[in-house]
Amino acid sequence: MTQKTWTAVDDYISGMLLQPDTALDAAVEASDAAGLPDIAVAPNQGKLLWLLARMQGAKRILEIGTLGGYSTIWLARALPPDGELVTLEYDPKHSEVARENLARAGLADVVEVKTGAALDLLPTLNGPFDFFFVDANKDGYPDYFRWALKLSRPGSVMVFDNVVRGGRVIDAKSTDALVQGVRRLNEAIAAEPRVSATAIQTVGVKGHDGFLIALVTGC
Ligand SMILES: C[S@@+](CC[C@H](N)C(=O)[O-])C[C@H]1O[C@@H](n2cnc3c(N)ncnc32)[C@H](O)[C@@H]1O
């Protein structure tokens, strides 16, 4: 199996199971036009986030790593009418593009984009959040996990993206800070009795990677 096949299968899945979506297409186009990197979740992954948030009945969602707001749109659409989503983004340009994309999607009143380093913004937030999507700098994942736990309640769900990194996650001696960030996330979760988690490898248009999904089972 090759990247070409993985991409074709993703295209097939999205073509079969996702509806055409002008707001999401416009967000991708505007993000490309503004020169943002092509590192948003894939359409079928966005739908997975929407499904998970819907299945959990999330009313308050915290996202770390906004980019142009593509995953943010998927997640915000999973909220009930009185729901809210806070998303944290380090880069002011990314934040600005995201705000425009969210406004175009009719979600400006539902989503607050906060600009700054997540570790500076997290202490200013009030929990609990029902659902977390963590998709920023991977070397920060262990700290983001500790903050998410602090801002959670029993029953909260956490999703961390890019936890397989083309298989490099199994290299204990890796000098890649991003790989080591994911490894330390796994160690922190494994040592935390209040959380139960697993990770699933994925292949697709985004290559070989994976999601970690965690449930807060206690306080
Ligand atoms: C992979 S992208 C997010 C993609 C987005 N979740 C999506 O799927 O549409 C990661 C984002 O995290 C941001 N980021 C990196 N370091 C950060 C930090 N310390 N605090 C907050 N955001 C950060 C980057 O600027 C980038 O926009």
The ligand as an ORCA input file, in Angstrom:
! r2SCAN-3c Opt
* xyz 0 1
  C      -1.561     21.331     13.017
  S      -1.966     23.030     13.159
  C      -3.645     22.969     13.726
  C      -4.573     22.444     12.686
  C      -6.031     22.594     13.038
  N      -6.338     21.968     14.304
  C      -6.884     21.953     11.958
  O      -6.908     20.715     11.900
  O      -7.520     22.679     11.168
  C      -1.109     23.533     14.600
  C      -1.342     24.969     15.014
  O      -0.844     25.111     16.349
  C      -0.264     26.387     16.464
  N       0.669     26.388     17.593
  C       1.967     25.989     17.598
  N       2.500     26.165     18.809
  C       1.532     26.685     19.598
  C       1.491     27.097     20.946
  N       2.557     27.014     21.739
  N       0.324     27.598     21.421
  C      -0.772     27.687     20.618
  N      -0.780     27.322     19.316
  C       0.367     26.828     18.817
  C       0.396     26.610     15.116
  O       0.632     27.993     14.880
  C      -0.616     25.988     14.152
  O      -1.508     26.965     13.664
*
